[in-house]
Amino acid sequence: MSFRSPGAPPARMPRRSRLLAPVAATVVVIIAGLALAANFWTDYKWFSSVGFTTVFLTELWTRVLLFAVSALVMAVIVGASIFFAYRSRPGVRPMSLEQQGLDRYRQSIDPHRKLFFWIAVGALALLAGAAASGDWRAYLQFVHATDFGALDPEFAMDIGFFAFVYPFLRTLLGYVYAAVILAFIAAVIVHYLYGGVRLQNDSGQRATPAARVHLSVLLGVFVLLRAGSYWLDRYGLVFSDRGYTFGASYTDVNAVKTALTILTVISVICAVLFFANVYFKNTMVPMASLGLLVLSAVLVGVAYPEIVQRFQVGPNELRLEQPYIERNIESTRNAYGIADAR
């Protein structure tokens, strides 16, 4: 029996054990690639047999385009956020138990930070690209949108906007939302790890000026996107099922539509306050803006329409909903081409 001396270097793993993980990963990739290729070839041969090869190739290249663009946008937004958070890290961190505990993580991560960076950004980019490629129908409908030649009675816009443009705008907004939220989360993690954001600080400063500026800009962009979402939600009222029939009801038109307009204005004001905090560098400005945004969303966006529906529409539903029921009937008759039938 042999013993290793205390000063001797640790024994290395056997070569076979060290090669096991890369070999297993390679096998998994090969199997997944073969399954994907088999599925692709089967679909291609089927479309080719019925003379619709161009349809298959259009879907394929659209998926590839959406994957590449979405992955690139996600990588740029999140990667830039992580890069700025790291570059703006404080040179001197305050002495505290919190920072002493984080030192161990920093010492472990720093030698491999570039590897962690590319793995995190690459994984998020792949997930975003895979998700976006599944929305190829919405993109193609948007690109090839046509007018119906009929106007929506509420917004006086061609119905083609609601059929082709609106769904794609909602999808696009959702992906940008996700990118900004992930960029914010990544920024908070990096700032906290390198001392830009602190939970324990005797001076009362929980974040450095650079961290405040960075996070305020990201929150401002998020709230500005929220304003765009509120404005777009106004057009989504044509798909509402709140009323007696499908489509915009009395509450939607007279309460929800107004509430969404008010929330749009409030969100723009809050976004401006977040951007202004780049100069103020004050924690109270973003906190007050978030409080105003949440309070207005609850009172204006939820409570007000519910009060109108319960106390104004509920007791007089048939009378108040009659014009909107007539809209539904007229639109249905036009859609089936029986508007002139009596």
Sine and cosine of phi, psi and omega as CSV:
sin_phi,cos_phi,sin_psi,cos_psi,sin_omega,cos_omega
0.00,0.00,0.72,-0.70,-0.02,-1.00
-0.89,-0.45,0.56,-0.83,0.00,-1.00
-0.87,-0.50,0.61,-0.80,0.04,-1.00
-1.00,0.07,0.72,-0.69,0.00,-1.00
-0.93,0.37,0.45,-0.89,-0.05,-1.00
-0.84,0.54,-0.55,0.83,-0.07,-1.00
-1.00,0.05,-0.07,1.00,-0.06,-1.00
-0.97,0.26,0.51,-0.86,0.02,-1.00
-0.92,0.40,0.48,-0.88,-0.01,-1.00
-0.90,0.44,0.55,-0.84,-0.01,-1.00
-0.92,0.40,0.66,-0.75,0.02,-1.00
-0.99,0.14,0.41,-0.91,0.05,-1.00
-0.93,0.37,0.54,-0.84,0.07,-1.00
-0.85,0.53,0.54,-0.84,-0.04,-1.00
-0.85,0.53,-0.59,0.81,0.00,-1.00
-0.90,0.45,-0.63,0.77,-0.01,-1.00
-0.93,0.36,-0.62,0.79,-0.02,-1.00
-0.94,0.35,-0.44,0.90,0.00,-1.00
-1.00,0.05,-0.20,0.98,-0.09,-1.00
-0.89,0.45,-0.73,0.68,-0.05,-1.00
-0.90,0.43,-0.76,0.65,0.04,-1.00
-0.87,0.49,-0.63,0.78,0.01,-1.00
-0.91,0.42,-0.68,0.73,0.01,-1.00
-0.89,0.45,-0.68,0.74,0.03,-1.00
-0.89,0.45,-0.65,0.76,0.02,-1.00
-0.90,0.44,-0.67,0.74,0.02,-1.00
-0.89,0.46,-0.68,0.73,0.01,-1.00
-0.88,0.47,-0.69,0.73,0.00,-1.00
-0.89,0.45,-0.67,0.74,0.00,-1.00
-0.90,0.44,-0.70,0.72,0.00,-1.00
-0.89,0.45,-0.70,0.71,0.01,-1.00
-0.89,0.45,-0.64,0.77,0.03,-1.00
-0.91,0.43,-0.65,0.76,0.03,-1.00
-0.91,0.41,-0.66,0.75,0.03,-1.00
-0.89,0.45,-0.67,0.74,0.02,-1.00
-0.91,0.42,-0.67,0.74,0.00,-1.00
-0.91,0.42,-0.64,0.77,0.01,-1.00
-0.90,0.44,-0.67,0.74,0.02,-1.00
-0.91,0.42,-0.67,0.74,0.03,-1.00
-0.88,0.47,-0.73,0.68,-0.04,-1.00
-0.91,0.42,-0.60,0.80,0.03,-1.00
-0.90,0.44,-0.72,0.69,0.01,-1.00
-0.89,0.45,-0.68,0.74,-0.01,-1.00
-0.88,0.48,-0.71,0.71,-0.01,-1.00
-0.90,0.43,-0.60,0.80,0.00,-1.00
-0.93,0.38,-0.74,0.68,0.03,-1.00
-0.89,0.46,-0.61,0.79,0.02,-1.00
-0.91,0.41,-0.58,0.82,-0.03,-1.00
-0.93,0.37,-0.44,0.90,0.00,-1.00
-0.97,-0.23,0.12,0.99,0.09,-1.00
0.98,0.18,0.40,0.92,-0.01,-1.00
-0.85,-0.52,0.68,0.73,0.01,-1.00
-0.88,0.47,-0.61,0.79,-0.02,-1.00
-0.89,0.45,-0.55,0.84,0.04,-1.00
-0.91,0.42,-0.69,0.72,0.01,-1.00
-0.90,0.45,-0.71,0.71,-0.02,-1.00
-0.93,0.38,-0.56,0.83,0.06,-1.00
-0.89,0.45,-0.72,0.69,0.05,-1.00
-0.88,0.47,-0.69,0.73,-0.05,-1.00
-0.88,0.48,-0.77,0.63,-0.04,-1.00
-0.94,0.35,-0.49,0.87,0.09,-1.00
-0.92,0.40,-0.68,0.74,0.06,-1.00
-0.87,0.49,-0.69,0.72,0.00,-1.00
-0.89,0.46,-0.69,0.72,0.00,-1.00
-0.88,0.47,-0.74,0.67,-0.01,-1.00
-0.90,0.44,-0.63,0.78,0.04,-1.00
-0.87,0.49,-0.75,0.66,-0.06,-1.00
-0.91,0.42,-0.72,0.69,-0.04,-1.00
-0.91,0.41,-0.72,0.69,-0.03,-1.00
-0.91,0.42,-0.67,0.75,0.03,-1.00
-0.89,0.45,-0.67,0.75,0.00,-1.00
-0.91,0.42,-0.70,0.71,-0.01,-1.00
-0.89,0.45,-0.70,0.72,0.02,-1.00
-0.89,0.46,-0.70,0.72,-0.01,-1.00
-0.90,0.44,-0.65,0.76,-0.02,-1.00
-0.93,0.38,-0.72,0.69,-0.06,-1.00
-0.92,0.40,-0.78,0.62,-0.02,-1.00
-0.93,0.36,-0.68,0.74,-0.01,-1.00
-0.88,0.47,-0.68,0.73,0.03,-1.00
-0.90,0.44,-0.61,0.79,0.02,-1.00
-0.90,0.43,-0.71,0.71,0.03,-1.00
-0.90,0.43,-0.67,0.74,-0.02,-1.00
-0.88,0.47,-0.72,0.69,-0.01,-1.00
-0.91,0.41,-0.64,0.77,0.01,-1.00
-0.88,0.47,-0.64,0.77,0.00,-1.00
-0.95,0.31,-0.67,0.74,-0.03,-1.00
-0.92,0.40,-0.48,0.88,-0.04,-1.00
-1.00,-0.09,0.26,0.97,0.01,-1.00
-0.90,0.44,0.55,-0.83,0.00,-1.00
-0.93,0.36,0.63,-0.77,0.03,-1.00
-0.95,0.32,-0.56,0.83,0.00,-1.00
-0.84,-0.54,0.82,-0.57,0.00,-1.00
-0.97,-0.23,0.59,-0.81,0.00,-1.00
-0.92,0.40,0.52,-0.85,0.02,-1.00
-0.98,0.22,0.86,-0.50,0.03,-1.00
-0.36,-0.93,0.30,-0.95,0.04,-1.00
-0.88,0.47,-0.57,0.82,0.01,-1.00
-0.88,0.47,-0.74,0.68,-0.02,-1.00
-0.93,0.37,-0.57,0.82,0.06,-1.00
-0.89,0.45,-0.63,0.78,0.05,-1.00
-0.93,0.38,-0.59,0.81,0.00,-1.00
-0.96,0.28,-0.39,0.92,0.01,-1.00
-0.84,0.54,-0.61,0.79,0.00,-1.00
-0.89,0.45,-0.66,0.75,0.02,-1.00
-0.93,0.36,-0.65,0.76,0.01,-1.00
-0.89,0.46,-0.66,0.75,0.01,-1.00
-0.91,0.42,-0.50,0.87,0.02,-1.00
-0.98,0.18,-0.55,0.83,-0.11,-0.99
-1.00,0.06,-0.64,0.77,-0.13,-0.99
-0.79,0.62,-0.70,0.71,-0.01,-1.00
-0.89,0.45,-0.36,0.93,-0.07,-1.00
-0.84,-0.54,0.38,0.93,-0.12,-0.99
-0.90,0.45,-0.58,0.81,0.03,-1.00
-0.91,0.42,-0.63,0.78,0.04,-1.00
-0.90,0.43,-0.72,0.69,0.04,-1.00
-0.87,0.49,-0.63,0.77,0.00,-1.00
-0.87,0.49,-0.78,0.63,-0.05,-1.00
-0.94,0.35,-0.54,0.84,0.05,-1.00
-0.92,0.40,-0.72,0.70,-0.02,-1.00
-0.91,0.42,-0.75,0.66,-0.02,-1.00
-0.91,0.41,-0.67,0.74,0.00,-1.00
-0.90,0.44,-0.65,0.76,0.00,-1.00
-0.91,0.42,-0.70,0.72,0.02,-1.00
-0.91,0.42,-0.62,0.78,0.02,-1.00
-0.90,0.43,-0.67,0.74,0.02,-1.00
-0.90,0.43,-0.67,0.74,0.02,-1.00
-0.90,0.43,-0.68,0.74,0.02,-1.00
-0.90,0.43,-0.68,0.73,0.02,-1.00
-0.90,0.44,-0.67,0.74,0.01,-1.00
-0.90,0.44,-0.65,0.76,0.01,-1.00
-0.92,0.38,-0.68,0.74,-0.03,-1.00
-0.92,0.39,-0.57,0.82,-0.01,-1.00
-0.89,0.45,-0.40,0.92,0.03,-1.00
-0.97,0.24,-0.19,0.98,0.00,-1.00
-0.98,-0.19,0.53,0.85,-0.05,-1.00
-0.91,0.41,-0.51,0.86,0.01,-1.00
-0.90,0.43,-0.71,0.71,0.00,-1.00
-0.88,0.48,-0.63,0.78,-0.01,-1.00
-0.92,0.39,-0.72,0.69,-0.02,-1.00
-0.91,0.41,-0.60,0.80,0.06,-1.00
-0.90,0.43,-0.60,0.80,0.03,-1.00
-0.92,0.38,-0.71,0.70,-0.03,-1.00
-0.90,0.43,-0.61,0.80,-0.06,-1.00
-0.96,-0.27,0.50,0.87,-0.02,-1.00
-0.89,0.45,0.62,-0.79,0.06,-1.00
-0.74,-0.68,0.35,-0.94,0.03,-1.00
-0.99,0.13,0.53,-0.85,0.05,-1.00
-1.00,0.03,-0.28,0.96,-0.06,-1.00
0.98,0.21,0.25,0.97,0.04,-1.00
-0.69,-0.73,0.59,-0.80,-0.07,-1.00
-0.98,-0.19,0.59,-0.81,0.13,-0.99
-0.94,0.33,0.72,-0.69,-0.08,-1.00
-0.93,0.38,-0.38,0.92,-0.05,-1.00
-1.00,0.06,-0.73,0.69,-0.09,-1.00
-0.96,-0.27,-0.07,1.00,0.00,-1.00
0.82,0.57,0.62,0.78,0.04,-1.00
-0.90,-0.44,0.50,-0.87,0.01,-1.00
-0.86,0.50,0.63,-0.78,-0.07,-1.00
-0.90,0.44,-0.38,0.92,0.04,-1.00
-0.86,0.51,-0.49,0.87,0.04,-1.00
-0.88,0.48,-0.68,0.73,-0.04,-1.00
-0.97,0.26,-0.43,0.90,-0.02,-1.00
-1.00,0.08,-0.56,0.83,-0.14,-0.99
-0.88,-0.47,-0.65,0.76,-0.13,-0.99
-1.00,0.06,-0.74,0.68,-0.07,-1.00
-0.84,0.54,-0.73,0.69,0.00,-1.00
-0.87,0.49,-0.62,0.79,0.00,-1.00
-0.94,0.35,-0.64,0.77,0.03,-1.00
-0.89,0.46,-0.63,0.78,0.06,-1.00
-0.90,0.45,-0.68,0.73,0.01,-1.00
-0.90,0.43,-0.72,0.70,0.00,-1.00
-0.87,0.49,-0.69,0.72,0.00,-1.00
-0.89,0.46,-0.60,0.80,0.01,-1.00
-0.90,0.44,-0.63,0.77,0.01,-1.00
-0.94,0.35,-0.64,0.77,0.03,-1.00
-0.91,0.41,-0.64,0.77,0.12,-0.99
-0.79,0.61,-0.79,0.61,-0.06,-1.00
-0.87,0.49,-0.66,0.75,-0.01,-1.00
-0.89,0.45,-0.69,0.73,-0.02,-1.00
-0.93,0.37,-0.65,0.76,0.01,-1.00
-0.90,0.45,-0.70,0.71,0.02,-1.00
-0.91,0.41,-0.60,0.80,0.05,-1.00
-0.90,0.44,-0.63,0.78,0.02,-1.00
-0.92,0.39,-0.71,0.70,0.01,-1.00
-0.88,0.48,-0.70,0.71,0.02,-1.00
-0.88,0.47,-0.64,0.77,0.00,-1.00
-0.90,0.43,-0.68,0.73,0.01,-1.00
-0.88,0.47,-0.68,0.73,-0.02,-1.00
-0.89,0.46,-0.73,0.68,-0.04,-1.00
-0.93,0.38,-0.69,0.73,0.03,-1.00
-0.88,0.48,-0.66,0.75,0.00,-1.00
-0.93,0.37,-0.67,0.74,-0.03,-1.00
-0.89,0.45,-0.59,0.81,-0.06,-1.00
-0.97,-0.24,0.25,0.97,0.15,-0.99
1.00,0.01,0.08,1.00,0.03,-1.00
-0.96,0.28,-0.52,0.85,0.09,-1.00
-0.87,-0.50,0.77,-0.63,-0.09,-1.00
-0.77,-0.63,0.66,-0.75,0.09,-1.00
-1.00,0.03,-0.46,0.89,0.01,-1.00
-0.87,-0.49,0.86,-0.51,0.01,-1.00
-0.36,-0.93,0.85,-0.53,-0.03,-1.00
-0.93,0.37,-0.46,0.89,-0.03,-1.00
-0.98,0.21,-0.19,0.98,0.00,-1.00
1.00,0.05,-0.08,1.00,0.02,-1.00
-1.00,0.03,0.95,-0.30,-0.06,-1.00
-0.99,0.12,-0.22,0.97,-0.03,-1.00
-0.51,-0.86,0.53,-0.85,0.07,-1.00
-0.96,0.27,0.34,-0.94,0.03,-1.00
-0.82,0.57,-0.64,0.77,0.00,-1.00
-0.90,0.44,-0.66,0.75,0.02,-1.00
-0.91,0.41,-0.63,0.78,0.02,-1.00
-0.89,0.46,-0.69,0.72,0.01,-1.00
-0.89,0.47,-0.73,0.68,-0.03,-1.00
-0.87,0.50,-0.79,0.62,-0.05,-1.00
-0.93,0.36,-0.56,0.83,0.03,-1.00
-0.90,0.43,-0.65,0.76,0.02,-1.00
-0.90,0.43,-0.69,0.72,0.01,-1.00
-0.90,0.44,-0.67,0.74,0.04,-1.00
-0.91,0.41,-0.60,0.80,0.05,-1.00
-0.89,0.45,-0.67,0.74,0.05,-1.00
-0.90,0.44,-0.67,0.75,0.00,-1.00
-0.88,0.47,-0.71,0.70,-0.02,-1.00
-0.93,0.38,-0.57,0.82,0.06,-1.00
-0.91,0.42,-0.63,0.78,0.10,-0.99
-0.90,0.44,-0.58,0.82,0.05,-1.00
-0.90,0.44,-0.62,0.79,0.06,-1.00
-0.88,0.47,-0.69,0.73,0.07,-1.00
-0.89,0.46,-0.58,0.82,0.03,-1.00
-0.92,0.39,-0.67,0.74,0.04,-1.00
-0.87,0.49,-0.70,0.72,-0.01,-1.00
-0.90,0.43,-0.65,0.76,0.01,-1.00
-0.93,0.37,-0.53,0.85,0.02,-1.00
-0.88,0.47,-0.41,0.91,0.05,-1.00
-0.86,0.50,-0.67,0.74,0.01,-1.00
-0.96,0.29,-0.39,0.92,0.04,-1.00
-0.95,0.31,-0.15,0.99,0.02,-1.00
-0.91,0.42,-0.34,0.94,0.03,-1.00
-0.93,0.36,-0.25,0.97,0.04,-1.00
-0.98,-0.20,0.20,0.98,-0.08,-1.00
-0.94,0.34,0.56,-0.83,0.10,-0.99
-0.87,-0.49,0.43,0.90,-0.03,-1.00
-0.95,0.32,-0.62,0.78,-0.14,-0.99
-1.00,0.09,-0.26,-0.96,-0.04,-1.00
-0.93,0.36,-0.55,0.83,0.03,-1.00
-0.83,-0.56,0.20,-0.98,0.01,-1.00
-0.94,0.33,0.67,-0.74,-0.01,-1.00
0.89,-0.45,0.01,-1.00,-0.03,-1.00
-0.88,0.47,0.78,-0.62,-0.01,-1.00
-0.97,-0.26,-0.05,-1.00,0.01,-1.00
-0.86,0.51,-0.72,0.69,0.00,-1.00
-0.90,0.43,-0.64,0.77,0.01,-1.00
-0.88,0.48,-0.71,0.70,-0.09,-1.00
-0.97,0.26,-0.65,0.76,-0.14,-0.99
-0.99,-0.14,-0.20,0.98,-0.01,-1.00
-0.79,-0.62,-0.83,0.56,-0.09,-1.00
-0.91,0.41,-0.68,0.73,-0.01,-1.00
-0.87,0.49,-0.69,0.72,0.04,-1.00
-0.91,0.42,-0.67,0.75,0.00,-1.00
-0.88,0.47,-0.66,0.75,0.00,-1.00
-0.92,0.40,-0.59,0.81,0.06,-1.00
-0.91,0.42,-0.69,0.72,0.03,-1.00
-0.90,0.44,-0.69,0.72,0.01,-1.00
-0.90,0.43,-0.54,0.84,0.07,-1.00
-0.89,0.46,-0.73,0.69,0.00,-1.00
-0.90,0.44,-0.70,0.72,0.00,-1.00
-0.89,0.46,-0.64,0.77,0.00,-1.00
-0.91,0.42,-0.64,0.77,0.04,-1.00
-0.89,0.45,-0.67,0.74,0.03,-1.00
-0.88,0.47,-0.70,0.71,0.01,-1.00
-0.90,0.44,-0.62,0.78,0.04,-1.00
-0.89,0.45,-0.66,0.75,0.04,-1.00
-0.88,0.47,-0.63,0.78,0.04,-1.00
-0.90,0.43,-0.64,0.77,0.04,-1.00
-0.89,0.45,-0.70,0.72,0.01,-1.00
-0.92,0.40,-0.57,0.82,0.03,-1.00
-0.92,0.40,-0.41,0.91,0.01,-1.00
-0.93,0.38,-0.19,0.98,0.14,-0.99
-0.86,0.51,-0.54,0.84,0.01,-1.00
-1.00,-0.08,-0.59,0.81,-0.02,-1.00
-0.95,0.31,-0.65,0.76,-0.04,-1.00
0.80,0.60,0.72,0.69,-0.05,-1.00
-0.86,-0.50,0.69,-0.72,-0.01,-1.00
-0.94,0.34,-0.48,0.88,-0.09,-1.00
-0.93,0.37,-0.52,0.86,-0.04,-1.00
-0.89,0.45,-0.80,0.60,0.03,-1.00
-0.91,0.41,-0.57,0.82,0.01,-1.00
-0.90,0.43,-0.68,0.73,0.03,-1.00
-0.91,0.42,-0.61,0.79,0.01,-1.00
-0.91,0.42,-0.69,0.72,0.04,-1.00
-0.89,0.45,-0.66,0.75,0.03,-1.00
-0.88,0.48,-0.69,0.72,0.03,-1.00
-0.89,0.46,-0.65,0.76,-0.03,-1.00
-0.91,0.40,-0.71,0.70,-0.01,-1.00
-0.92,0.40,-0.70,0.71,-0.02,-1.00
-0.89,0.45,-0.69,0.73,0.00,-1.00
-0.92,0.38,-0.58,0.81,0.02,-1.00
-0.90,0.44,-0.61,0.79,-0.01,-1.00
-0.97,0.26,-0.75,0.66,-0.09,-1.00
-0.96,0.27,-0.74,0.67,-0.07,-1.00
-1.00,0.10,-0.67,0.74,-0.10,-0.99
-0.99,0.15,-0.44,0.90,-0.08,-1.00
-0.90,-0.43,-0.82,0.58,-0.12,-0.99
-0.92,0.40,-0.72,0.69,-0.06,-1.00
-0.87,0.49,-0.79,0.62,0.05,-1.00
-0.88,0.48,-0.57,0.82,0.00,-1.00
-0.92,0.39,-0.62,0.78,0.04,-1.00
-0.90,0.44,-0.70,0.71,0.02,-1.00
-0.89,0.46,-0.69,0.73,-0.02,-1.00
-0.91,0.41,-0.67,0.74,-0.11,-0.99
-0.98,0.21,-0.69,0.73,-0.16,-0.99
-0.97,-0.23,-0.30,0.95,0.01,-1.00
-0.95,-0.32,-0.71,0.70,-0.05,-1.00
-0.99,0.13,-0.67,0.74,-0.06,-1.00
-0.77,0.64,-0.79,0.61,-0.03,-1.00
-0.95,0.31,-0.34,0.94,-0.07,-1.00
-0.76,-0.64,0.66,0.75,-0.17,-0.99
-0.89,0.46,-0.72,0.69,-0.07,-1.00
-0.89,0.46,-0.67,0.74,-0.03,-1.00
-0.94,0.34,-0.70,0.72,-0.06,-1.00
-0.96,0.27,-0.53,0.85,-0.04,-1.00
-1.00,0.05,-0.13,0.99,-0.09,-1.00
-0.83,0.56,-0.71,0.70,0.01,-1.00
-0.88,0.47,-0.55,0.84,-0.04,-1.00
-0.98,0.17,-0.48,0.88,0.13,-0.99
-0.92,0.39,-0.65,0.76,0.04,-1.00
-0.90,0.44,-0.62,0.78,0.09,-1.00
-0.85,0.52,-0.70,0.72,-0.04,-1.00
-0.90,0.44,-0.70,0.72,-0.01,-1.00
-0.90,0.43,-0.70,0.71,-0.02,-1.00
-0.90,0.43,-0.67,0.75,0.01,-1.00
-0.91,0.40,-0.61,0.79,0.02,-1.00
-0.91,0.41,-0.68,0.73,0.02,-1.00
-0.90,0.44,-0.64,0.77,0.03,-1.00
-0.91,0.41,-0.63,0.78,-0.02,-1.00
-0.90,0.43,-0.59,0.81,0.00,-1.00
-1.00,-0.01,0.03,1.00,0.04,-1.00
0.94,0.33,0.49,0.87,-0.02,-1.00
-0.85,-0.53,0.49,0.87,-0.03,-1.00
-0.89,0.45,-0.51,0.86,-0.05,-1.00
-1.00,0.00,-0.09,1.00,-0.03,-1.00
-0.96,0.29,0.62,-0.78,0.00,-1.00
-0.81,-0.59,0.00,0.00,0.00,0.00
